[in-house]
């Protein structure tokens, strides 16, 4: 039984008293949380889509563009940590709304950019606002679902990145090709404003959340009274295993967001428009992996399998296999097979969230979820500040684009495989949840 069981049980009784209203609201909030991921990841994809025309206009080398991409992560971790702990006192609903508005505002320097410094300013603001998005989204999402049913909602949320690439990236590519790269930033500006308005109208915290107003004051205070000391919450093997895996997957994701369109165009020989259309293909593998792993893990937990096996061992094996698949790219010379390798490797790696987020939610009570997820994200995304620069250096030092890209994917695929092994060996929420419960205040 997890640390948050008392609050979860209370929330379960409250949800059961109005099942249909609760389910309807849960679906609405889930859709909005998924939409937030679409906006955030479309912004990340956007930088890759404009890489060639923007670099050409502003005379940026590959290493220079990699540094620009890394600017998104400079404040990412800082704001993630600050907001994650603030969300213990202020409703995540309002903080999430503020982030959405900043996603929009941050696009404006890029829209009117005439110098590289304006682009850096844009990336800094947007990155700062996107930093808290994941812990806020997951905290809001988990407030509507019990532990044994969180894998599939997590899969839906994580698939928002794939939906952004599959459904909107081709349209965004067409806009960029037709109207110029600045129009891409303007499009994301509009989408962020629309999402903010929708969240203001319908975003709410559910019965499994710490600040649910449907709970009685007595139950609410009881849930808040149980707190896991942060030294215990963060210095245990489950959190460390999640963090190592998260660092490796975020390093790979930053490389994919930054260089994948250029890889299709410069290494595989596709046109800019075709490259934008192909961008979503690796994410098709991600959607399949997300729902397959989410459904499987949830079903195992409901049947009584411990999270150590259902999420720790299983998740680590999936991540390790995904990384190993990517290491095959240097020996693949056919474009279609190369894309297939990316679908399997990168797609499998994104399923990490369906394992890592639920196990961390098990070892702390509801009011500490946003903070522990913020620590995971705040530290984990620091890899994204480094990996685009490293990959840019590898590209500049390679004899051909093909060699540079495949060398990059081999390096980060190996890193992801090691992260998966660490996840499998270290993650055990039952053990660490029991350990932290023995030291609650």
Secondary structure, DSSP 8 states (H G I E B T S, - for coil): --TTHHHHHHHHHHHHHTHHHHHHHHHHHHHHHHHHHHHHHHHHHHHHHTHHHHHHHHT--HHHHHHHHHGGGTTHHHHHHHHHHHTTTS-HHHHHHHHHHHHHHTTHHHHT--SHHHHHHHHHHHHHHHHTHHHHHHHHHHTTS-GGGHHHHHHHHHHHHHHIIIIIHHHHHHHHHHH-HHHHHHHHHHHHHHHHHHHHHH----TTSTT-TTS-HHHHHHHHH----HHHHHSSHHHHHHHHHHHHHHHHHHHHHHHHHHIIIIIS---HHHHHHHTTHHHHHHHHHHHHHHHHHHHHHHTT--HIIIIIIHHHHHHHHHHHHHTTGGG---HHHHHHHHHHHHHHHGGGHHHHHHHHHHSS-GGGHHHHHHHHHHHHTHHHHHHHHHHHHHHHHSSSHHHHHHHHHHHHHHHHHHHHHHHHHH--HHHHHHHHHTT--
